[in-house]
Amino acid sequence: MALPIFVINMERAVERREKILAHLRSLGLEAEILPAVEGARVPPEDLPPGTHPDLSPGEIGCYLSHVRFWETVVERGLAHAIVLEDDVLCSPRMHEVVYEALASGVSFDALRLSALRPIRGETLATLSGGERIVLPTKNPSGTQAYLVTLEGARRMLTRLAVLNCPIDDTLDLYWRHGLRIPVLAPTLVEEDPSLASTIAGRYGSDERKTYLRHLARVAMAQRRKLTVKLMARRLRAEMRRARGQGGGR
């Protein structure tokens, strides 16, 4: 049985919707359109308390669209589901690899299937095709595609309720929120280079670089490496225990 796939798409973006659905059909996949939230139409008083004032309407809409996806997974009680943004190209092996990742024994809340930057981190498992499940110690960036579990969606709704930064930055900070969000390397989904992003005014793009900010980034990077290393150690131990229990039956 195919995993549920949702595509985030603005109602007025008809061409993008038709293009992604045709691409998925060419791979033998069906998807449900999840109407995107248009941030410019969300009244400020309707935003979650604590929303960062520097987020652009596009970033707010993107974040709330992903929240809508998590809510849909929980409301429908879906064990697993994939979300795609509407400007992507998927590998023909996407479903095959995702099923193998689910059977790998790695426990995760979400599994990122795309990345905009090189993937570096702690490898938790290697699949038959050479793909690795990696807890990133560097920001992979992007939310073009990921798989979420039911429990993961519940935890994300609880722990990521405040819009402190763009959604991809928030997922990059998974280790701060106590979430298990590895990424597949190499990825299975990439941006369609023929389509431009609909998000303008990137948060933090005009932030001045200072020595103190540099020191803060270095300190955070060190903290992240240690936190991720400890998380990887726990997850590997869980996998070993599960294999041991399975072998004893």
C-alpha positions as CSV (number, residue, x, y, z in Angstrom):
1,M,0.0,0.0,0.0
2,A,1.3,3.4,-1.0
3,L,2.2,6.0,1.7
4,P,-0.1,9.0,1.8
5,I,1.5,11.9,-0.1
6,F,0.4,15.5,0.4
7,V,1.5,18.5,-1.7
8,I,1.4,22.0,-0.3
9,N,0.1,24.3,-3.0
10,M,-1.5,27.7,-3.1
11,E,-5.0,27.6,-4.7
12,R,-4.1,30.3,-7.3
13,A,-0.9,28.4,-8.3
14,V,-2.6,26.3,-10.9
15,E,0.4,25.6,-13.2
16,R,2.6,24.5,-10.3
17,R,-0.2,22.2,-9.1
18,E,-0.7,20.6,-12.5
19,K,3.0,20.2,-13.0
20,I,3.8,18.4,-9.7
21,L,0.7,16.1,-10.0
22,A,1.7,15.2,-13.5
23,H,5.3,14.5,-12.3
24,L,4.0,12.2,-9.6
25,R,1.6,10.4,-11.9
26,S,4.6,9.7,-14.2
27,L,6.2,7.9,-11.2
28,G,3.0,5.9,-10.5
29,L,2.2,8.1,-7.4
30,E,-0.9,9.9,-6.4
31,A,-1.1,12.8,-4.0
32,E,-3.6,15.0,-2.2
33,I,-3.3,18.7,-2.5
34,L,-3.0,20.5,0.9
35,P,-4.1,24.1,0.4
36,A,-1.2,26.4,1.4
37,V,-1.7,29.1,4.0
38,E,-1.2,32.6,2.5
39,G,0.7,34.5,5.2
40,A,-0.4,37.9,4.0
41,R,-4.0,37.0,4.6
42,V,-3.4,35.9,8.2
43,P,-4.4,38.6,10.7
44,P,-1.6,39.4,13.2
45,E,-3.9,38.6,16.1
46,D,-4.5,35.1,14.7
47,L,-0.7,34.2,14.8
48,P,0.6,32.1,17.7
49,P,1.8,34.2,20.6
50,G,5.6,34.7,20.3
51,T,5.7,34.8,16.5
52,H,8.9,36.5,15.5
53,P,8.1,40.0,14.1
54,D,10.7,39.8,11.4
55,L,9.2,36.8,9.6
56,S,7.9,37.7,6.1
57,P,4.3,36.9,5.1
58,G,5.7,34.1,2.8
59,E,7.7,32.6,5.7
60,I,4.7,32.7,8.0
61,G,2.5,31.1,5.3
62,C,5.0,28.4,4.7
63,Y,5.4,27.6,8.4
64,L,1.6,27.4,9.0
65,S,1.2,25.3,5.9
66,H,3.5,22.6,7.4
67,V,1.6,22.9,10.7
68,R,-1.6,22.2,8.7
69,F,0.1,19.1,7.4
70,W,1.0,17.8,10.9
71,E,-2.6,18.6,12.0
72,T,-3.9,16.6,9.1
73,V,-1.7,13.6,9.9
74,V,-3.0,13.7,13.6
75,E,-6.6,14.3,12.7
76,R,-6.7,11.3,10.3
77,G,-4.5,9.1,12.5
78,L,-2.0,8.4,9.7
79,A,0.8,6.2,10.8
80,H,3.1,7.8,8.3
81,A,2.8,10.4,5.5
82,I,5.0,12.3,3.1
83,V,4.7,16.1,2.4
84,L,6.1,17.7,-0.7
85,E,6.3,21.4,-1.6
86,D,5.0,22.0,-5.1
87,D,8.3,22.9,-6.8
88,V,10.1,19.5,-6.5
89,L,11.3,16.5,-8.6
90,C,11.2,13.1,-6.9
91,S,13.3,10.0,-7.4
92,P,11.5,7.1,-9.0
93,R,12.9,5.1,-6.0
94,M,11.3,7.4,-3.4
95,H,8.7,5.0,-2.1
96,E,11.0,2.0,-2.2
97,V,13.7,3.8,-0.2
98,V,11.3,5.3,2.3
99,Y,9.8,1.8,3.1
100,E,13.2,0.5,3.6
101,A,14.0,3.4,6.0
102,L,10.9,2.6,7.9
103,A,11.9,-1.0,8.3
104,S,15.5,-0.1,9.2
105,G,14.8,0.1,13.0
106,V,15.8,3.7,13.2
107,S,13.3,5.6,15.4
108,F,12.5,9.0,14.2
109,D,9.8,11.7,14.3
110,A,10.4,12.8,10.8
111,L,12.8,11.9,8.0
112,R,13.9,14.6,5.6
113,L,14.0,13.5,2.0
114,S,15.5,16.7,0.6
115,A,18.4,19.1,1.5
116,L,19.7,22.3,0.0
117,R,23.2,22.0,1.6
118,P,25.8,19.2,1.9
119,I,24.8,16.6,4.5
120,R,27.2,16.0,7.4
121,G,26.5,14.2,10.7
122,E,26.1,10.9,12.5
123,T,25.1,7.9,10.4
124,L,22.5,5.8,12.0
125,A,21.9,3.2,9.3
126,T,22.9,2.4,5.7
127,L,20.2,1.0,3.4
128,S,20.7,-1.6,0.6
129,G,21.1,1.1,-2.1
130,G,23.8,2.9,-0.2
131,E,21.5,5.6,1.2
132,R,22.4,6.6,4.7
133,I,20.1,7.8,7.5
134,V,22.0,10.7,9.0
135,L,21.4,12.9,12.1
136,P,22.8,16.2,10.7
137,T,25.3,18.2,12.6
138,K,25.2,20.9,9.9
139,N,22.0,22.5,8.6
140,P,20.7,20.6,5.6
141,S,18.1,23.4,5.1
142,G,14.9,23.3,3.1
143,T,11.5,21.6,3.6
144,Q,10.9,20.4,0.1
145,A,10.1,16.9,1.2
146,Y,10.0,14.8,4.4
147,L,8.2,11.9,5.9
148,V,6.5,12.3,9.3
149,T,5.2,9.7,11.8
150,L,2.0,10.0,13.7
151,E,3.8,10.4,17.0
152,G,6.3,12.7,15.4
153,A,3.5,15.0,14.1
154,R,2.0,15.1,17.6
155,R,5.4,16.1,19.1
156,M,6.1,18.7,16.4
157,L,2.7,20.3,17.0
158,T,3.6,20.6,20.7
159,R,7.2,21.6,20.5
160,L,7.2,23.7,17.3
161,A,4.1,25.7,18.0
162,V,5.8,29.1,18.2
163,L,7.0,30.7,14.9
164,N,10.5,31.8,16.0
165,C,12.1,31.4,12.6
166,P,11.4,29.9,9.2
167,I,10.2,26.3,9.1
168,D,13.4,24.9,7.5
169,D,15.5,26.7,10.2
170,T,13.2,25.3,12.9
171,L,13.7,21.7,11.6
172,D,17.4,22.3,11.4
173,L,17.2,23.0,15.2
174,Y,15.6,19.7,15.8
175,W,18.2,18.8,18.4
176,R,17.2,21.8,20.5
177,H,13.6,20.7,20.6
178,G,14.3,17.1,21.5
179,L,13.1,15.8,18.2
180,R,14.6,13.0,16.1
181,I,14.8,14.3,12.5
182,P,17.5,12.6,10.4
183,V,17.9,13.2,6.7
184,L,18.5,10.7,3.9
185,A,21.8,11.0,2.1
186,P,21.8,11.2,-0.9
187,T,18.4,12.8,-0.9
188,L,15.4,11.5,-2.9
189,V,13.8,14.9,-3.7
190,E,15.3,18.0,-5.2
191,E,14.0,21.5,-6.1
192,D,12.7,21.9,-9.7
193,P,15.2,24.4,-11.1
194,S,12.6,25.6,-13.6
195,L,10.4,27.1,-10.8
196,A,11.2,30.1,-8.7
197,S,10.5,30.2,-4.9
198,T,7.3,32.0,-3.9
199,I,8.8,33.1,-0.6
200,A,10.4,36.6,-0.6
201,G,12.2,38.5,2.1
202,R,14.3,35.8,3.9
203,Y,14.4,36.1,7.7
204,G,17.8,37.2,9.0
205,S,19.1,38.1,5.5
206,D,20.0,41.6,6.7
207,E,21.5,40.6,10.0
208,R,24.8,42.3,10.6
209,K,27.8,40.1,11.2
210,T,29.6,40.8,14.5
211,Y,32.4,39.1,16.4
212,L,29.9,38.3,19.3
213,R,27.5,36.7,16.8
214,H,30.4,34.7,15.4
215,L,31.3,33.4,18.9
216,A,27.7,32.5,19.6
217,R,27.5,30.5,16.3
218,V,30.7,28.7,17.2
219,A,29.4,27.8,20.7
220,M,26.1,26.6,19.3
221,A,27.8,24.5,16.7
222,Q,29.8,22.8,19.4
223,R,26.7,22.3,21.6
224,R,24.9,20.8,18.6
225,K,27.7,18.3,17.8
226,L,27.6,17.0,21.4
227,T,23.8,16.9,21.6
228,V,23.5,15.1,18.2
229,K,26.3,12.6,19.1
230,L,24.5,11.7,22.4
231,M,21.2,11.4,20.5
232,A,22.8,9.1,17.9
233,R,24.3,7.0,20.7
234,R,20.8,6.5,22.2
235,L,19.2,5.7,18.9
236,R,21.9,3.1,18.0
237,A,21.4,1.5,21.5
238,E,17.7,1.3,20.9
239,M,18.3,-0.4,17.5
240,R,20.7,-2.9,19.1
241,R,18.1,-3.7,21.9
242,A,15.4,-4.1,19.3
243,R,17.5,-6.5,17.2
244,G,18.4,-8.5,20.3
245,Q,14.8,-8.9,21.3
246,G,13.8,-9.8,17.8
247,G,16.5,-12.5,17.7
248,G,15.4,-14.0,21.0
249,R,11.8,-14.7,19.8
